[in-house]
Amino acid sequence: MTMHRQWIEGGTVHGSVIQAHEIRSVHLGADRPLYAVDAFPPASPALSPTWVRQQPARLLDARYALVDFTGRHDELARLAAWRDSPDRVSALLVHGPGGQGKSRIAAQFARGSHTENWRVLQARHATAGLLSPAVPFTGRTEGDAPVLMVVDYAERWPTADLIELLLDAVRQGGRVRVLLVARPRGTWWQHLVHRLGDFDIPVADLALPGLSDDADVVPQTLFRTARDCFARALDVHDVDAVGPPDGLESDPEYHQVLAVHMAALAAVDAHRRQQQAPDGAAAVSAYLLARERAHWESLHGNARVRITPDAFGQTVYTAAMTSALSHREALGVLDRIAVGSGEHADQILKDHALSYPPADGGTGGTVLEPLYPDRLAEDFLALSVTGHGIDAHPPDPWALDAPRRLLDGEPLPCLRRVLATLVATAARWPHVRAAQLEPLLRERPGLGVAAGGATLAALSDIEGLDPDVLEAIESHLPEGAHTDLNSGAAALAHRLADRRLARTEDPEEQARVLNALAQRQSHAGLHDQALKSGQRAMAIRRGMHAARTDAPEPSFAAVLGDVGVYLAKDGQFADALAASGQAVRLLRRLVDEQPGRHGDELALALSNHAADLATADRWEEALHTVQEAVQIRRRLVGAAGPQGGGAPGSAHGAVLVVAQDAQLAPLAAALANLAICLAQAGRREEACAAAQEAVHIRRDLARDRPHTHEPALATALVNLSRRLTRVARHTEAHRAAAEAVTVLRGLAETGSGAFDEDFAAALVNLGACLAPLGATAEVCRVLQEAVAVRRRLAARQPRQFEPALAAALQSLALESFRAGSRGRAGAAWHEAVELRRRFAATGGDRERSDLAGLLRTIAWMHLVERWELPRALEAIEEAVGLLWWLAPTSGEHADQLAQGVDTHALLLTALGRTDEATEARRRLQRFRSGDPAPGGPTAGGTGVAFMGVTGDPPPP
């Protein structure tokens, strides 16, 4: 029996019950309250003119929506399309940085949905103090109207409670949309998406761009709109004469919408106070902050707070650096930063909360709510430090060393937020860079690494930052890939490479700099940039090699190998094979000439070359090559000696000892390639054993250094799942594939893009592992996500990623058909066919063969179901036309032609055209007897549009 738990406005949802007032039966339970449900407010909360006159900056808080809604037409259209989709229940996340307008667009959409006869509710999490189970509520229902539920600050909810809310959406029994609003789309969201997949709840997300990118927004109009709205809020009349600042059109500071709003607010408040409006973005901030200071002075003068205005400002400074903290964390922070007050830290926090109450109303137990918006808080930090040159805001000597004091000792839980805030402030205020950021990083360069990849990238982009500081930070970066740091390390390497290349004419040094840059760019997923940098390094090395200088050949071989990898990632497989082959030949000669040396380099080159040989379908050569690489790696691991406990045993008769990462990780990579080659040779159990050994090694390494080894662990898991599938160990295969997706989902969320295609490939693989288990709906969900990821990649780099997109679309079409969704299947097939036709028009035999195979599959599926047979006939005729020309080139193509002709004849027979079916088979017999003339329709087909597909593909 399905349990229906209807949402009731003014109700509290418990673990298994709803408590409500004014309904006949009230169910009470011992379970804790999960969340409260209320009608979405038809208007923004009111602000007292007296209150905002004391602190006018409050009017910039998005919660109050003081400025009339402007622009966002495309985003609102996307939200409306999601709302009006045919799904019974679905969820969508709107995400973006603070101040981007997430809450504003959610409110605009919610109120617009109400006018479209949707019942609009909002959910608030029942954290401590939010609601009492004994509070009475007024409940009402609205019949069968569809429901839109808005959940703001979704990232603050426990995942289990969000899942319960979304399951409640399913239990409503009607159409429900759940709109989640949050700042980050981080691991919490990916975990939620994964869990919701178990319940077949469709999910999507919408990243909110800056409003300044909206073509409908004109700065002058934006200023006037904000001016008039602020004037109404402050009860100010006759503001038509209040004009925009002189630099509104030209000053880059005003390219941000928030800066325009701040200028409008300052101008209106100055007009109210009969003062001259501040001129310039910095002066605007100083004006608004002076108004905050005046409020602190008033509170102290009226004895409403105990701390002095100076201490109040220092507490505001601290909150701007750390953002909201728990009470315990805040006490520790105040002790470190040494606010200049004789009051106890607890009293300081209480006084601060009087002017800056927690955004959650105190329900989350946080204190030190920062000054909003973030831009104004950063300006306050900058204006507190000497050197800004703005007379209207005298600095506080206390602030100069405040970041240093805050970061001394054991790392704070908020360390990254502190560093990110300091870097963001220094990027806009040069005196903060010179007085605080640079001295701090010179003394403690490791902080640049501790800040994380995103902040490190922002740091690398700061104009005027001393390169010596960046070089000091670089020396603390870990070698190789590191998921949290890759994007920042690449930005840092690029900034330093320009400097290093400019100050040396030594080709050896230039090649070394470029090769290091290429490696960092490759780790960050910037494969096109890595290829360019690597090719520049290779050109220098090649010139040195040809000139027979003292350039060491191992360096030339190493750069050849690296460039081969970059070429393969860029889809230039023939060039990659040539580069890796040349690297192997050079290193073999060096090993012969210098016994006992260069084994590591040769093993790496062999492993890479084997991968390139496999890509070229030269599998036998690939197997021999990778076997040699594994043998060398095992010797090197043994030579490195044990560094700890035992390691997993090898199915190939060797006992693996725990050695340095530098030897174990390459062994795992070689074993993974060996597994693939063994499987291709039909040695499937051996392939499983090699793949399992690779996973054991990777798992041990990732346990100690996850940021370095998790990407390779995910790859090894995908490889293992494929090997297990081939021997029908489907449950084990699914387990490995799901673990790979979990790892790569987290890696993809770093935002660098380096792992997006790996993530998509892992999703496709997971779908293939789920299919034998009968989880059809889950397979479709997984493949839809894979298509979405690859579509984004293909939009940026079509040549590289469109083939992978076509493959994902084909898989999605097949599984959608099996799930009974012909419309979705047909759309996916149609897009895949159009892509394959384009590849065939510009490519070679492989691309034409791929198109023919796709068309044969579609025709067969139509035939099996006896559905739209004329369309199936058009598809098979196009396929056969291609295969007549391909058949003489290989036995494989000849077999494909035979299968295609058989399908063609079956379709003709099903349509009652038996004579044509007989003639088609005769043409095939004549071809097999040596008649060279093609016997089928010309390639190219009729351009049939596939609206739906059925059946199973023809047997291989």
N, C-alpha and C positions, 0 to 999 in steps of 0.2 A: 504494500500500500504506500503510495507517495504521500509524504507529509507536505502540506501547504502551510507556509508561515507567511502570512500577508503583512507587508509593511504598513504600519499605521502611523500617520503623522502625530508627533507628540508622544511617541512610544520609545521604550527602552528594550533593545533586543538582548536577551540573555543567551547563554550557551544553547539552550533548547526551547526557550519560551520567549514570548513578548509580554511585557507588562504595559497596560494601557488603562486609561480612565474613560468613563462613559461608554463602556461596552458591557454587555450583560455578564459575560463570563471573563473573569480576570484570572490568568494563570500565573502563578508565582513559582519560582524554582530556586534551588540553592546555587545554581551556576552563577558565576560572576557576570555582571553586565558587560556586553561587548561594545555596543555602540548605540547612540541615540539617533532617532529619525525625526526630522522636522521638515516642514514645507520650506522650499528655498525662498529666501526673503524676496519679496517683489521689488524692493528698492534697497539701496545701500544704507548702512546705519548712519544716523544723523550725527553731526558734530556740533558741539556747543560753540557758538562764535566767541564766547569768552575764553574757552579752552584753547582754540586754535589761534586766537590773537596773542596768547602768551607763547605758544610754540607753533608758529605758522608752518614749519617744516612737516608737521603731522599731515598737512593737506596733500603731501606727496605720497603718502602711504596708499598703496593700491587697494587696500581693503575698503577705503571710503569712496573710491571711484569718483573723485570730484570733477575730473575733466571728462567732458562728453566723449563717448567712445568714437574712435576714428579709425578708418581703414580696416585691415584684416579681412578683406572680402574673400580672398582665396582660402584662408584658414577656416572661416565660417562656412564656406561652401563645402569644404572637406568634412567638417563636423556634421553638417546637415546630411551629406551623403552617407556618412556612417550611421547616423540616427535612423535614416529612412531605409536602410538596407533590409533585406528580407529575413536576416537572422532573428530568431526569437529572443535570444539573449546575447549580448556582446559587451566588451569593455574596451575603452580607449584611454590611453595616457597622454595628457598634454604636459610637455616638460620643456624646461629652458632655464637659463640663469635667472637669479633674482632681479626684479625690476623689468623683466621682459614683457610683462602683461599677461601672465598665465591666468591669474585670478580674474582679471578684467574680461578676458575673452570667454572664460568659463561662465561668468555671470551673464554676459551678453547673450551667449548661446542658450543658457538656461531660460532666460526670460523670453527669448524668441521662441523656444520650444513650447513654453506655456501658451503663447498665442496660437501655436499649431495644435492645441488640444492635447498636449502631453502633460501628465501629472508630474511635476518637478519637485523632487525631494532633495535633502542633503543629509549626509551622515557625518556624525562627529564621534570620534572614538571615546569610549567611556573610561578614560584613564583616571587616575586618582583625583577625586574632587570634582570631576566633570558633572556627574549626575548622582543623585542618591536614589537607591531603589524605592524609597518611600515617597518620592516626589509625585504628586498627581499630574496627569497630563490630559489634554483635550484631544481625543482621537476622532478622526473622520475618514471615510473612504470615499472613493470617487468611481465606483462601478468598474467598468472594464477599460478605462483609459490606459494607454501605454505609459510606462513610467521611465523617467530619466532621473537617475540618482547621481548627485554630484558629491565627490569625496575630495576635499582639499587637504593639502599636506599628507598625501597618501604615503609618502616615504616614512612618516613617523608612526604608522600603524604597525603592530606586529603582523608578520606575514600570515600567520594562522587566522587572525581575525579578519584580514582582508579576504582570505579565501572563504571564510564563513559568510561574509557579506555577499560575495559573488555567488555562492551556492544558494543563499537566500534569494538572489535575483532569479535563479533557475526555479526556485520553489514558488515564485509569485504566480506562475501559471499563465502569464501573458507576455507581451512584448516588453522587454526591459533593456535599457541602456545604462551602463555604469561609466561615468566620466571621472577618471582619476586625474588629479592635478598634483604635480610634484616638481621640485627643482631638478634632481638628478634622475637620469634613466640608468641607474646603476645596477649592481648585482641583485639588489632587492627586487627590482622589476624583472630581471631575467629569471630569477628563482620563481617568482610568482607566475610568469608566463609558462614555465615548465610545469608547475604544479597544476595550473588550470587546464593544461593540455590533457591531463588525466580525466577531466570532466567534460571535454569537448566544448569548452567555452571559448569562442573566438576572441582574440585580442589584437590590438593594433596600437600604434603610438604616433604622435604628431609633435615634431620638434618645432618650437615657436621661434621664428627668426625675429631680428630686430625690426621695430616698426619703421625705422628710417629707411629700410629697403622697400617700403611700400610706395609704389608710384603714385598712389592717390593722395599722399600726404605732402603738402606744401608748407615750408617753414613759417611763412607769414601767417597763413591760415591757422596753423597749429598754435602759434603764439597767441593770436586773437582768441581762439577758442579757449585755451587754458586761462588767459587773462580774465575773460568774462566769467568763467566758472569759479575761479578763485575769488573774484570780486563778490559774487553772490554769497559764497561761503563766509567771507569776512564782513559781509554787510557793508560793502564799499560802493558808493555811487559815483557816477560821472568819471568813468575810467576810459572813455573813448579816446581821451588825449594821451593815455599811457601807451607809448609806442614800444616797439621791439628794440633790443640793443643794436648798436651800429653794425656789429660783426655777425648778425644773425645769418646772413647768406654766405659770408666768406670765411668766418672763423671755423676751423675744423672742430673746435670744442662743441659747437652747436649742431653738429651732424647727428648727435644723439638726441632722441626725443626728450629724454629726461632732462637734459641740459636746457632745452627750450622751456620745459615746464618750470624748472627752477628759476629761470630768468623772469618768466611771467609772474610767478609767485612773489619774488623779491620786488618787482616793479609795482605790483598792486599793494603790497604791504608798505612800501616806502611812500607811495601815494597816500595811503591812509594816514600815515604818520607825518605827512607833509615834509618828506625828505626827498632828496634826489635819488633816483634809482641807481643801483650799482652798475658799473660799466665793465663788462668782461666776465667770463665764466668764473674766474678765480674770485673776483670781487663779489659776485653773486653768492658764492659759497660762504665767503667771509661775512657777508651781511646776514645770511640765514643762521650761521653759527653764532653770530653776535646776539641774535634774538634768543637762541637757546641759552646762552650765557646769562642774559638778562633774566630769564626765567629762573635759573639756579639761584641768582642773587636775590630774587624776590622770595623764593622759598626759604632761603636762609634768613633773610631779613624778617620774615613773618614767623620765624621759629617753627616752620613746618618740617624742616630737616635739620639735623645736627651738623652735618659735614659742611665745610666751607665751600664757596663756589670753586676755589682752586681744586680742592679734593674731589668735588663733584665732577669737574672736567677731567681729572685724572682717571676717575672711574669710568667715565664715558669713553675715554681713550682706550682703557683696558678692554671694555666690552667690544669696541670696534675691532680690536686686534683678535680677540678670541671667539666672538659670537657667543650665543647663549650657552651656558654650562649648567651642570647640576650644581646644587648648593655646595656639596663637598668639594668639587673641582674648583668652583669659584673662590672658596676660602683659600685654597692652596695658591691660586693665581694671584690673589690680592697680597698674600704674604710675600710672594716672590717680587712682585713689581713695586711694592712699597709705596702705596698711595699715601700722600702726605696728610694724614689725619690721625688724631689721637683717638678717634672712635674705634670700637671693635669692628672687625671685618663684617660681622653679621649686621651691625647697624649701618655700615656703608652700603651693603647690598639692599637693605630695606629702604634707605633713603633714595638710592638710585632707582629702585623699582617704582617709586612714587611718580617719577616723570617718564620712566621707560618700562611700563609693565610688560610682562611676558606676552608674546603674541598669542599664545594658546590660553590666555586668561588665567594662568597659574595652574592649569590642570596637569601640566607635564612636569612640574617641580623644577623648572629652570629659572635661572636668574641671569643677570648681566645681559639683558636684551639690548642689542646694539642700536645705535642711531640709524634710522632709515631715511632715505634709500642708501644703498651701499656706496654710491658715488659721493654722497655728502659725508658719510663716515670716513671715507678715504681722504677727502679734503680736510676734515677735522684733524686727522693724523698728521697730514702734511703741514697744516698751519700751526700745529703745536710745536713744530721744530724750527729752530732759527735758520734763516736763510731764504725764506720765501719772498721777502721784500714787500709784504702787504701791511701797511701801517695800521690798518683797522683791526688787525688780529695779532696782538703781541704773542710771541712764543712762550712756552713754559720750559725752563731749563730742565725740569724733571723728565720731560719726554725724550730728551736726546738719547739717553742710555736705557730707556724703558724696554725696547725690544731685546737688548742684550740681557737685562735682568730677567726678563720673562723666559728666555731660552736657556738660561744657565741651569745646571743641575740635570737631574733625570728628565728625559723627554716627556713633555706634557702630552696628554691625549689630544689636545688641540694644536699640536706643533705644526701640522701641515696648514691648518687654517691661518695660523699666525704668519707663517712664511708666505703663503699665497697672498694674504692681505698686504704684507709689507712690499712684496714684489709688484703687486698691482698699483700700489701708491707710488712707488719709486718710478714706475713706467711713465707716470703722468707728471711727477714732480721731481725735477733733476736734483734739487737740494736734498731730498730724502735719499736719493741714490748715493750722493756723495757723502752725506753726513751719517747715514745709518746703514744702508744696505751693503755698500762696498767694504767699509771697515769690519762689519760683522762677518762677511764671507771671506775676507782676507785672513781673519783670525781663525775662523772655523769653516773652511771650505766644504766640509762634509755636510753642512746644512743644505747646501745646494742640491745634493743628492737626496737627502732626507725629505726634501720638499716634494719629491715625486716628479714624474715625467712631465705633466702638464705645466706645473710651475717652473720647472727647469727650462722648458721650451719658451715660456713667457720671459723668463730671466735672460735667455740668450738673445731675445729680440729687443732688449732695452737699448735704445740708442745712447751712445756715450759711455756705456759700462766698460770699465777697464778690462781689456782682454786678459791681463795677467790674473784677474780674479777668476775668469772663466777657465783658464788653463789649470789653476789650482783645483777648481771643482772637478775638471776632467780627470785629474789624477786619482780622484776618489771613486770614479765610476767603476763598476765591475766589468771585467772583460766579457766579451760575447754578448748574447742577447739577454735582456732582462725585461719582462713584460711590463713592469711598472715604469721603466725608465727609457724604453726604446725611442719614443717620440722625442723626449727631451734630449737624449744623447745625440740623436741625429741633428737636431737644431743646433746644439752646441758644437758638434763636429763641423757643421757647415760654416758657422760663424768663425771658428778658429782656422779652418782650412784656407779661407781667403787670406787671412793674415799670414799664415805660414808660407803659402805659395808665393806671396808677394815679397817675402824677405829672404828667399833662397833661389839660387840658380843651379843648385846641385840636382841633377836629374834623379839620383838615387833618393834624395830626400823628397823631391816632388812626387815621385811614384809612391813612396811610402805614405805620404799624406793623403794622396788621392785614394789609395787602396783602403786605408783606414776609414776614410769618409764613406767610401762605397759600402763597406761592411756595416757601418752604423745605419746608413740609409736602407740597406736591405733588411736589417733587423726591424726597422720601423715600417716596413711594407712599402717603402718608396722605391719600387723596383725599377721604374724608368730612370729615376735620378741615379740609383746605384749603378745601373748599366752605363750611363754616360760617364760617371766618375771612374768606374772600372776600366772602361775603354780608353779613357785618357791615360790612366796608369799603365795599361797594357801597351799603348803606343810608345810611351817613354821607355818601358822595359824592352820592347822589341827593338827600338832604335839602339839602345845600349848593347843588346845582344848581337845585333848585326854588326855593330862597330867593333865588336870584340874588345870592349873595355873591361874593367875589373868588376863589372856587375855580376854578382853571383847568380848562377843559373837557377838555384832553388827559388829565388825570388821571382824570376820570370815564370817558372812553372806554377808557383803559387797564384800569381795574378791571372795567369791563363785559366787555372781551375776556378777561381772566383768569378771571372767574367763568364765562364761557361755556365755557372749556376745562374747568374743574372740573365744571360741570354735565354736559358730554359724557362725562367720565370716570366720572361717577356714573350714567350711563345716562339722564339727563333731557334727551333730545335736542331736544324741542320748545322747552324753555326755553333750551337752549344756542343754538339757532338764533335765537331772539328777541334774546338778549343780544348775540351777535356781529353781527347785523344792525343793531342800534341803535348799536353801536360804529362800524361802517362809516359810517353816516349822519352821526354826529357828526364823524368825522374828515374826511369829504369836505367838509363845510362849513368846517372849519378850514383845510384845504388851499386851498380857494377864497378864503378871507378872507386867508390869510397865505401867498402863493406862496413856494415854496422851503423851507417848513417842514412838519414832521409827515409827511413821506413815509415814513419808517421805520415810524411808528405805523400809518399807513394800510395799508402793505403787509402788516404782521403781521395786522391786523384782516381784510383781504381773504382772506389765506391761511386763517385760522381759519374765517371765514365760508364759504369754499368747501368746507371739510371738513364743516361742518354741513349745507350744502345737499346735498352728496353723500349724507350719511347719510339725508336726507329724500327721496332718489331724485330730486332736482331737478338732474340731471346737466348739462343744457345751461347753466343758470345758473351752476353750479359751475365749468364750464370757462371761461366768460367772466370770471368773478370771479378765478380763479387766474391766468389769463393776464395780467390787469392787475397782479396782485401780482408776477409774475415780471418784467414790464417795469419796474416801479418798482425792484425789487431790482437788476436789471442796471444801471440808471442809478446807483444808490447805490454799487454795487461799483466802477464806473468812477470815480465822484467821489472814492472813498476813496484811489485811487492805488495804484500797485504798492508792495509791501513786500518783495518778494523775487523769486525766479525766476518763470518762466512757469508757467501752470496749464493743465489740460487744455482742449482746444478744445470748443466747444459745437456740437452738431448743429443748433442753431437759428440758426446764422449769426453768433454773437458769440464773440469771443475773451475768455475769462475771465482776468482778472489776479488775482494773489494780493493780497488786501486783508485788512483786519482781520477777526478772527473775527466781530465784531459785524455785518458785512455779508455775509460768505461763508456763515456758518451759516444765516441766514434765507433766503438764496437757495437753498441746498440743500433746505431744508424746502419752499419754494414749488415747486421743480422736482419734488419727490417727489409733491406733490399734483397738479401738472400732469400727470405721467405717468399717474396713476390716472384722471384725467378724460379724457385723450386715449384711453386704452385703452377706456373706456366708450363713447366716441364712435366706436370702430372704427378709430382711427388708431394701430395697434399698433406700427409701426416707429418713429413719432415718440415714442410712449410709452416704448419701450426707450431711445431716445437721451436723453430727459429723465431717466429713471431712472439711466442710466449716468453722466450728468454729475453728478447729485446724489451718487452713490457716490464719484466721483473727488474731489469737494470734501470730503466727509465723511472720506474716508481720509486726505487731506492734513492736515486739522485734527486728527484723532485721533492721527496720528503724533507731533505735538508736544505735545498735551494729551489723553492717552487718557481720563483720568478725567472730563473734561468732555464729550468728543465721541464716545466709544464707543457710548453708547446710541443716539444719532442715526445713527451709522454702521450699527448693526445694523438699525434701522428701514429705512434706505435700501437695505440689502442684501436684506431681505425683499421690499421693493417691486420691486427689480430682478429678483429671481428670479421673481416672479409675472408680470412683463411678458415675460420671456424664455420662460416656459412657454407663454404665449399665442401665441408665434410659433415654437413647437416647437424652440427651442434648449435642449434638455433638459439636456445636459451642463453648459452655462454656468449654467443655472438652478440645478442641483444644487450647483455650486460656490459660488454666491452664498448659497444657503439654508444650506449647511453652515457657511460662515463666520459668518453671522448667529447661528446656534445657538451656535457656539463663543464668540462675543463675549458673548451674553446669558447663557450658562451661567456664565461668570465673574462677570457683574454680579449674577445672581440669588444667587450665593454670598456676597454681602455681608451677607445675612441681613436686610436692611431690608424685604424684601417688595415694594419699589418696582418690581422688574423681573420678578416672577413671571409675570404675565399676558403680558407681552411675550415672555418665554421660552417659555411654553406656545404662544402663537400662532406663534412661530418654529418650534417643533417640528412643529406641524400643517402648516405651510407646507413644511418639509423633507420630511415624509411625502408631500405632494402632488408634490413635485419628484422624489422617489425612485421613485414609482409607475410613471412611463413608462419607467424604466430597468430594470424587472423585479425590483427588490430587495424582494420582498414581505416576507420575514422582517424586514429592517431597517425597513421602513415600519411594521410592527406594533410593533416595539420602540419606535420613536420616538413613535408615537401613544399607546402605553401610558404612556409617561413624561408626555406632554402631559395625558392624562386624570388622572394622579395629581396633577400640579401644580394643575390646575383644580379637582379635587375638594377639595384643601386650601383653595383660595381660596373656593370656594362654601360650604364649611363655616363660614367666617368672615363672608362677605358674600353670602348666597344671592341676593338680588335683583339684585345687580350681576353675579355670575359664573355663576349656574346656566345662562343661555342659552349661554354659551361652553362650559360643560361638556357640554351636550346636543349641541352641534355636534361637539365632539371625540369623544364617544361614537359618533355616527353615522359619522364617518370611521373610527374603530377597528373598528366592526362590519363595514363594507364590506371593509376590508383583511384582517380576520381571516377572513372568508369566503373571500377569494381565497387565503389561506394554508392553507385547509382546516380551520380551527379553528371549527367551528360552535358549540360550546359557548360559547367566548369571545364570538363574534359575537352569539349569542342573548342573552347576559347584557347586552352593551352596548346592543343594540337595545331590550331591555325597559326598561332604565333611561332611555334617551333618550325612549321613548314616554311613560313616566310623567311625565317632566319636561315634555314638550311638551303633554300633556293639561292639566297644571296651568297652564301659561302660557296655553293657549287658554281655560280656564275663567275667567280673570281679565283677559285681555287683549282685543285687538281683532282686526280682520281679518287683520293680518299674522301674529299668533300662530296663528290658526286655519288660515291658509294653510300655515304651516310644519308644523303637525301633519299636515295633509292630504298634503303632499309627502312627509313621512317614511313615512306609512302606504302611500302609493302605491308608494314604492320597495320597501318590505318585501314588499308583495303581488307586485310584478313579479319580485322575486328568487325568491320561492317558485314562481311560475308557470313561470319559465324552467327550473327544475330539476324541475318536477312533484313538488314535495316539500311535504307537509302542506298540500294545497290547501284543505281546509276552513278552516284557520287563515288562509290568504291571503285567502279570501273574506271573512272577518270584517273583516280589515284594510281591504280595498278598499271594502267597504260603509260603513265608518266614514268613510273618506276622501271617497267620493262624496257621502255625506250632508252633509259640511261644504261641499263644493264647489258643491252645488246652491244653497246660500244665498249663496255668495261670487261665483258666476259673473256675476250682473247688475251687480256693482260695477266690473268691469274686463274688458277683452279678454283680459288675461293669465290671469285666473281662469277665463274661459270656455274658453280653450285647455286649461287644466289639467283642467277638468271633462271635456272631450272625451277627453283621454288616460285619465283615470280610468275613464270609462264603457267605453272600449275594453278596458282591462285587466279590468274587471268582467265584460264579455261574454265575453272569452276564458277567464276562470276558470270561468264558468258552463258554457261549452261543454265545457271540459276535464272538468267534473264530470258531464257528460251532461245538463245542464239547458238544452237548446238553446232551448226556447220562452221561458224567462226571459231568455236572452241576447238574443233577437230583440226582446223587449219593452223591454229596457233601451236598446237602440239607438233604438227608436221614440220613447221618451220624450225622448231627447236631440234627435231631429229636431224633435219638437213644440216643445221649448224654443227651439231655434234659429229656429223659425218664428214665435215671439212668444208662445207659451203661458207665462204667468208662473208657473204653479204648479210647485213643485218636483216632480221625478219620481223621486227616490231615497229611500233610507232616511234617517231623521232623524239629525242629527249626534249624536255621542256614542258610537256603536258599542257593542260588547259587552265592551270591556275585555279583549281577548285578550292573553294573556301570550306573548311571542315567545321561544321557547327556542332558536331557531336560524334562520338566514336563508341564502338562496342566490341566485345569479344576479347580474345587473347592473341598475342602476336604469334606468327608462324614459328614452328620449331627451328632451332639453330641447325 
